[in-house]
Amino acid sequence: ILLKFEVALPVLVPKYLRCTGFARACAPLFTMELSMFNVKHGFCEAVVRGLRSGFLGPEDYRRMGTSDTLEDMRSALEETDYGTFLQDEPSPLLVSTISKKCYEKLADEFRYLKAQTVEPLTTFMDFI
């Protein structure tokens, strides 16, 4: 006898276990866990998707590769999500300044994401 949730979760419940007590006992746990995912982790997933959409693409790298000076690189980055992090730096831009600002941006985004998480993800991010 196939249960309703076994049709919805064929991957989670193997075919040979569908008519056993295991499937009847464990399938509600699978569906409950899946239904609570957005409650616990939905916002963090949305933040990560938003950060991923800000990754530099091939065109951005091409523009940066054709830059002759660091000021040209700053102007190439202004059109991306990284445009504001060099905005307040003085005009003789140094490589060390760019590197420092990149690490600060990464650390700030990581701290923000970690502040939004719940256990056990918070503990995992502590190890990182």
Secondary structure, 3 states (H helix, E strand, C coil): CCCHHHHHCCCCCCHHHCCCHHHHHHHHHHHHHHHCHHHHHHHHHHHHHHHHHCCCCHHHHHHHHCCCCHHHHHHHHCCCCCCCCCCCCCCCCCHHHHHHHHHHHHHHHHHHHHHCCCCCHHHHHHHC
